[in-house]
Amino acid sequence: MNKKHFVLIILLAGLFSASIAQEISGNRPPKKYRKIQKYLHQATRENLAGVIVYIKSPKLGEWVGVSGYADIDKKSPMQKDNILSIASIGKMYNAVAVMKLVQEGRIRLEDKIADYLPAEIINNLPDAKEVTIRNLLGHTSGFASYEFDPELNKLYLSGQLKLDTLSHQDALKRYVYGKASMNKPGTKFYYSSTNYMLLAIIVDKIIPEGHADYLRKLISRLGLTNTYYRQTPPEKNVNYYGDLNQDHVLENLTDQTFETSNWFIGDDGVYAPIEEAAHFIQYLMKGSILTQQYLNEMKTGNTVKVDTGLGLSTDKSFPYGLLYGHGGRGIATTADLYYFPRQDITIAIFCNNGLRGSTPSVKKSYYKMRTKIVKKLFLF
């Protein structure tokens, strides 16, 4: 190799390194992120109101992409710092709070729920005297889910459920009491929001200030100042949309979303900007909230061999190998929040469009977008 060729190679290598550095530094997103941005635009052009995606990768850095509208009527674009209701991801937050209490020695996973709940609840739930805190966290209690009751679901999906007239005790009476067990405690997995409503009631018995205050303080200590629980955020909100009429016209369901999110206890109710939600699961997985012992319990402490831990969904599918996190599905909000430990990658997807009760085309747009994001990150 002559000197001229050697100098040329050095110059080209320098230009390539500078290009990579420029992409990672944030001046220009890496190519994969730019491709994912196109997936977001495609989804909002098709059916979705607005989308925010957060990705953090050791190779590609931290990135937030947005598309669509926070408010369709006003044509207000979705912003990176908008705060969204994240539906059942609230279960993960509340599970972390319960595990924190376990770590503090204020409650035990093998405690029977009958030690904490009033006789009226215990006597009206099947096999309740055998159910433990672990069963509630891991959805192995066998209790029917109040959210799946046909009457309540009809009112919920139609936007006619007046929650200001319904106490949580009344919800249990109307929609859970007297229903047959889905399985014997600890023998099968059955996803039930009733489990997390009961966990919140139990923590209210243990903590004088109540479970909501305990969770809010836990979130505050992590420096997540724009995350709220059962409180409508004072700013940076979005409008929420669904297609309950299934006429391919999005309905504004903002009032119903705030109403339900502020009513739920334990199983929902968290509002967060996407970066704070991503940081919450990162703090959890990196041991900043729970010690390794109790984090391992969350990951693997389910007594039934299914893809779930204690307040965490788990999965070992190709191509990513392993993930931890949770998803949320409402009539007007959709969210996914996952951490991939083998690759040290975090992915969050927030959408102000509901999949529950919507037309198949809305669901297809969301899941097609999500699948493309995963394939782009882990395969191509």
C-alpha positions as CSV (number, residue, x, y, z in Angstrom):
1,M,0.0,0.0,0.0
2,N,1.5,3.3,-1.0
3,K,1.4,6.4,1.2
4,K,-1.4,8.1,-0.8
5,H,-3.7,5.2,-0.4
6,F,-2.9,4.9,3.3
7,V,-3.8,8.6,3.8
8,L,-7.1,8.2,1.9
9,I,-8.1,5.2,4.1
10,I,-7.4,7.2,7.2
11,L,-9.5,10.2,5.9
12,L,-12.4,7.9,5.0
13,A,-12.3,6.2,8.4
14,G,-12.3,9.6,10.1
15,L,-15.3,10.7,8.1
16,F,-17.2,7.5,8.9
17,S,-16.4,7.9,12.6
18,A,-17.5,11.5,12.5
19,S,-20.8,10.5,10.8
20,I,-21.5,7.8,13.5
21,A,-20.6,10.3,16.3
22,Q,-22.9,12.9,14.7
23,E,-25.8,10.4,14.6
24,I,-25.3,9.3,18.2
25,S,-24.8,12.8,19.5
26,G,-28.3,13.7,18.6
27,N,-27.6,16.0,15.7
28,R,-29.0,13.4,13.4
29,P,-30.8,10.3,14.6
30,P,-29.2,7.0,13.6
31,K,-30.6,5.4,10.5
32,K,-32.7,2.8,12.4
33,Y,-34.4,5.6,14.4
34,R,-35.1,7.5,11.2
35,K,-36.7,4.4,9.7
36,I,-38.8,3.9,12.9
37,Q,-39.9,7.5,12.6
38,K,-41.4,6.6,9.2
39,Y,-43.3,3.7,10.8
40,L,-44.9,6.2,13.2
41,H,-45.9,8.5,10.4
42,Q,-47.4,5.6,8.5
43,A,-49.5,4.5,11.6
44,T,-50.9,8.0,12.2
45,R,-51.7,8.5,8.5
46,E,-53.7,5.3,8.6
47,N,-55.7,5.2,11.8
48,L,-53.9,6.4,15.0
49,A,-54.4,9.8,16.5
50,G,-50.9,10.4,18.0
51,V,-47.9,8.3,18.9
52,I,-44.8,8.8,21.1
53,V,-42.0,6.2,21.0
54,Y,-39.0,6.1,23.3
55,I,-36.0,3.9,22.7
56,K,-32.7,3.6,24.5
57,S,-30.0,1.4,23.1
58,P,-26.3,1.1,24.1
59,K,-25.4,1.2,20.4
60,L,-27.9,3.8,19.1
61,G,-28.4,6.0,22.2
62,E,-31.6,7.5,23.6
63,W,-34.3,8.7,21.2
64,V,-37.9,9.9,21.3
65,G,-40.0,10.0,18.2
66,V,-43.5,11.6,17.8
67,S,-46.2,11.6,15.2
68,G,-49.8,12.7,14.8
69,Y,-51.8,14.9,17.1
70,A,-52.3,15.5,20.8
71,D,-55.5,17.3,19.8
72,I,-57.1,16.5,16.5
73,D,-59.6,19.3,16.3
74,K,-57.0,22.0,17.1
75,K,-54.3,20.2,15.0
76,S,-52.0,20.4,18.0
77,P,-49.0,18.0,17.2
78,M,-48.0,15.4,19.7
79,Q,-45.0,16.6,21.7
80,K,-42.2,14.5,23.3
81,D,-43.1,15.7,26.8
82,N,-46.9,15.2,26.6
83,I,-48.3,13.3,29.6
84,L,-50.5,10.3,28.9
85,S,-52.6,7.9,30.9
86,I,-50.8,4.5,30.7
87,A,-53.7,2.2,31.7
88,S,-52.7,-1.2,33.1
89,I,-49.0,-0.3,33.3
90,G,-50.2,1.2,36.6
91,K,-50.3,-2.4,37.8
92,M,-46.5,-2.5,37.5
93,Y,-46.1,0.7,39.5
94,N,-48.4,-0.6,42.2
95,A,-46.6,-3.9,42.3
96,V,-43.3,-2.2,42.8
97,A,-44.9,-0.3,45.8
98,V,-46.1,-3.6,47.3
99,M,-42.7,-5.2,46.8
100,K,-41.1,-2.2,48.5
101,L,-43.3,-2.8,51.5
102,V,-42.3,-6.5,51.4
103,Q,-38.6,-5.4,51.4
104,E,-39.3,-3.1,54.3
105,G,-40.8,-6.0,56.3
106,R,-44.3,-4.4,56.5
107,I,-46.0,-7.2,54.6
108,R,-45.0,-10.7,53.4
109,L,-45.7,-12.4,50.1
110,E,-47.1,-15.4,51.8
111,D,-49.5,-13.5,54.0
112,K,-53.1,-14.4,53.6
113,I,-55.2,-11.6,52.3
114,A,-57.8,-12.5,55.0
115,D,-55.4,-11.0,57.5
116,Y,-55.9,-7.6,56.0
117,L,-59.4,-7.5,54.3
118,P,-62.7,-7.2,56.0
119,A,-64.9,-10.3,56.4
120,E,-67.5,-9.0,54.0
121,I,-64.9,-9.2,51.1
122,I,-63.4,-12.5,52.2
123,N,-66.7,-14.2,52.7
124,N,-67.9,-13.2,49.2
125,L,-64.9,-14.2,47.2
126,P,-64.3,-17.9,46.3
127,D,-61.5,-19.6,48.3
128,A,-60.4,-16.1,49.6
129,K,-59.1,-17.5,52.8
130,E,-56.4,-19.5,50.9
131,V,-55.3,-16.5,48.7
132,T,-52.0,-14.8,49.4
133,I,-50.4,-11.5,48.5
134,R,-48.2,-13.4,46.0
135,N,-51.4,-14.8,44.3
136,L,-52.8,-11.3,43.9
137,L,-49.5,-9.9,42.5
138,G,-49.1,-12.9,40.1
139,H,-52.7,-13.2,39.0
140,T,-53.1,-16.7,40.4
141,S,-55.9,-15.9,42.9
142,G,-58.7,-17.2,40.6
143,F,-60.8,-14.1,41.3
144,A,-63.0,-12.9,38.4
145,S,-62.0,-9.6,37.0
146,Y,-64.5,-6.8,37.7
147,E,-63.5,-5.2,34.4
148,F,-64.7,-8.2,32.4
149,D,-68.3,-8.1,33.8
150,P,-70.6,-7.7,30.7
151,E,-72.7,-5.0,32.4
152,L,-69.8,-2.9,33.6
153,N,-68.0,-3.4,30.3
154,K,-71.0,-2.3,28.3
155,L,-71.2,0.9,30.4
156,Y,-67.5,1.4,30.2
157,L,-67.2,1.0,26.5
158,S,-70.2,3.2,25.9
159,G,-68.9,6.0,28.1
160,Q,-71.9,5.8,30.4
161,L,-70.2,4.5,33.5
162,K,-70.6,7.2,36.2
163,L,-67.8,6.4,38.5
164,D,-68.5,9.2,40.9
165,T,-71.5,7.2,42.0
166,L,-69.6,3.9,42.3
167,S,-67.3,3.1,45.2
168,H,-64.7,0.4,44.9
169,Q,-66.5,-1.7,47.5
170,D,-69.7,-1.4,45.4
171,A,-67.8,-2.4,42.3
172,L,-66.7,-5.6,44.1
173,K,-70.3,-6.2,45.2
174,R,-71.9,-5.7,41.8
175,Y,-69.3,-7.3,39.5
176,V,-67.2,-9.8,41.5
177,Y,-69.1,-11.2,44.6
178,G,-70.8,-14.5,44.0
179,K,-68.8,-15.3,40.8
180,A,-67.3,-18.7,40.5
181,S,-63.5,-19.1,40.9
182,M,-61.6,-19.2,37.7
183,N,-59.1,-21.6,39.3
184,K,-57.9,-22.7,42.7
185,P,-55.5,-20.2,44.2
186,G,-51.9,-20.7,43.0
187,T,-52.8,-23.3,40.3
188,K,-53.3,-21.2,37.1
189,F,-52.8,-17.7,35.7
190,Y,-55.9,-15.6,35.1
191,Y,-55.4,-11.9,34.5
192,S,-57.8,-10.0,36.8
193,S,-57.9,-6.3,37.7
194,T,-59.7,-7.4,40.9
195,N,-56.3,-8.6,42.2
196,Y,-54.8,-5.1,42.1
197,M,-57.9,-3.3,43.4
198,L,-57.6,-5.7,46.4
199,L,-53.9,-5.0,46.8
200,A,-54.6,-1.2,46.9
201,I,-57.2,-1.8,49.6
202,I,-54.7,-3.9,51.6
203,V,-52.0,-1.3,51.4
204,D,-54.5,1.3,52.6
205,K,-54.8,-0.8,55.7
206,I,-51.1,-1.0,56.2
207,I,-50.1,2.6,55.4
208,P,-51.9,5.3,57.4
209,E,-51.6,7.8,54.5
210,G,-52.9,5.2,52.0
211,H,-51.5,3.4,49.0
212,A,-51.8,6.4,46.7
213,D,-49.7,8.7,48.8
214,Y,-47.1,5.9,49.3
215,L,-46.8,5.4,45.6
216,R,-46.6,9.1,44.8
217,K,-43.8,9.5,47.3
218,L,-41.9,6.6,45.8
219,I,-42.2,8.2,42.4
220,S,-41.2,11.6,43.7
221,R,-38.0,10.2,45.4
222,L,-36.9,8.9,42.0
223,G,-37.1,12.5,40.7
224,L,-40.0,11.8,38.3
225,T,-41.7,15.1,38.8
226,N,-44.2,14.9,36.0
227,T,-45.6,11.5,36.8
228,Y,-49.0,11.4,38.6
229,Y,-51.2,8.8,40.2
230,R,-55.0,9.2,40.3
231,Q,-54.5,13.0,39.7
232,T,-55.1,14.7,36.4
233,P,-51.8,16.3,35.4
234,P,-52.0,20.1,35.6
235,E,-50.5,20.6,32.1
236,K,-49.0,18.8,29.1
237,N,-52.1,16.6,28.7
238,V,-53.4,15.2,25.4
239,N,-56.9,14.4,24.1
240,Y,-57.9,10.8,24.0
241,Y,-59.7,9.0,21.2
242,G,-61.5,5.8,20.5
243,D,-63.8,4.2,17.9
244,L,-66.5,2.8,20.1
245,N,-69.1,3.2,17.4
246,Q,-66.8,1.2,15.1
247,D,-67.7,3.6,12.2
248,H,-64.0,4.5,11.5
249,V,-64.5,8.0,13.0
250,L,-62.5,8.8,16.1
251,E,-64.5,9.9,19.1
252,N,-63.1,12.3,21.7
253,L,-63.1,10.3,24.9
254,T,-60.9,12.6,27.0
255,D,-63.4,13.1,29.8
256,Q,-64.1,9.4,30.2
257,T,-60.3,8.7,30.2
258,F,-59.7,11.2,33.0
259,E,-62.7,9.9,34.9
260,T,-61.7,6.2,34.8
261,S,-57.9,6.8,35.3
262,N,-58.6,8.9,38.5
263,W,-61.1,6.2,39.8
264,F,-59.1,3.1,39.4
265,I,-57.0,1.9,42.3
266,G,-54.0,-0.4,42.0
267,D,-54.7,-1.6,38.5
268,D,-54.5,1.7,36.5
269,G,-54.3,5.4,37.3
270,V,-50.8,6.4,36.4
271,Y,-50.1,9.4,34.0
272,A,-46.5,9.9,32.8
273,P,-44.4,11.5,30.0
274,I,-42.8,8.7,28.1
275,E,-39.2,9.5,29.2
276,E,-40.2,9.3,32.9
277,A,-42.0,6.0,32.4
278,A,-38.9,4.6,30.6
279,H,-36.7,5.8,33.4
280,F,-39.0,4.2,36.0
281,I,-38.5,0.7,34.5
282,Q,-34.8,1.4,34.0
283,Y,-34.4,2.3,37.7
284,L,-36.3,-0.8,38.6
285,M,-34.3,-3.1,36.4
286,K,-30.9,-1.6,37.5
287,G,-31.7,-2.0,41.2
288,S,-32.3,1.6,42.1
289,I,-35.8,0.9,43.7
290,L,-35.6,-2.7,45.0
291,T,-32.7,-4.8,46.1
292,Q,-31.7,-7.7,43.8
293,Q,-33.5,-10.2,46.0
294,Y,-36.9,-8.5,45.7
295,L,-36.3,-7.6,42.1
296,N,-35.7,-11.3,41.4
297,E,-39.0,-12.0,43.1
298,M,-40.8,-9.7,40.8
299,K,-39.2,-11.3,37.8
300,T,-39.6,-14.9,38.7
301,G,-41.8,-15.1,41.8
302,N,-44.9,-16.4,40.1
303,T,-45.8,-19.9,41.3
304,V,-47.3,-20.8,37.9
305,K,-45.1,-21.3,34.9
306,V,-46.4,-18.6,32.6
307,D,-44.9,-15.5,31.0
308,T,-45.5,-13.3,34.0
309,G,-43.8,-12.4,37.2
310,L,-45.2,-10.4,40.1
311,G,-46.5,-7.3,38.4
312,L,-44.3,-7.8,35.4
313,S,-45.0,-9.4,32.1
314,T,-42.1,-11.6,30.9
315,D,-41.4,-13.1,27.5
316,K,-38.6,-15.1,25.9
317,S,-39.6,-14.9,22.3
318,F,-37.4,-14.6,19.2
319,P,-35.8,-12.3,18.2
320,Y,-35.1,-10.4,21.5
321,G,-34.8,-13.4,23.8
322,L,-36.2,-11.9,27.0
323,L,-38.2,-8.9,28.1
324,Y,-39.8,-7.5,31.3
325,G,-42.5,-4.8,31.5
326,H,-46.2,-4.3,31.1
327,G,-48.7,-3.1,28.6
328,G,-51.9,-1.0,29.0
329,R,-55.1,-1.1,26.9
330,G,-58.0,1.3,27.4
331,I,-60.9,2.6,25.3
332,A,-58.8,5.7,24.4
333,T,-55.2,5.0,25.4
334,T,-52.6,2.4,24.5
335,A,-49.2,1.9,26.0
336,D,-46.3,-0.6,26.0
337,L,-43.3,-0.3,28.3
338,Y,-40.5,-3.0,28.1
339,Y,-36.9,-3.6,29.1
340,F,-34.8,-6.1,27.2
341,P,-32.0,-7.2,29.7
342,R,-29.8,-9.1,27.2
343,Q,-29.4,-6.1,24.9
344,D,-29.9,-3.4,27.7
345,I,-32.6,-1.8,25.5
346,T,-35.7,0.0,26.7
347,I,-38.7,0.5,24.4
348,A,-41.9,2.5,25.3
349,I,-44.8,3.2,23.0
350,F,-47.6,5.6,24.0
351,C,-50.7,6.3,21.9
352,N,-53.7,8.5,22.7
353,N,-55.9,6.1,20.7
354,G,-57.7,3.2,22.4
355,L,-57.7,-0.4,21.1
356,R,-60.5,-1.7,23.3
357,G,-63.8,-1.6,21.5
358,S,-62.2,-0.2,18.4
359,T,-62.4,-1.4,14.8
360,P,-59.9,-4.1,13.7
361,S,-58.2,-1.6,11.4
362,V,-57.1,0.6,14.4
363,K,-55.7,-2.5,16.2
364,K,-53.9,-3.5,13.0
365,S,-52.2,-0.2,12.6
366,Y,-50.9,-0.2,16.2
367,Y,-49.6,-3.8,16.2
368,K,-48.1,-3.5,12.7
369,M,-46.2,-0.4,13.8
370,R,-45.1,-2.2,17.0
371,T,-43.9,-5.3,15.1
372,K,-42.0,-3.2,12.7
373,I,-40.2,-1.4,15.5
374,V,-39.1,-4.6,17.1
375,K,-37.9,-6.1,13.9
376,K,-36.0,-3.0,13.0
377,L,-34.2,-3.0,16.3
378,F,-33.5,-6.7,16.8
379,L,-33.3,-8.1,13.3
380,F,-32.2,-5.6,10.7
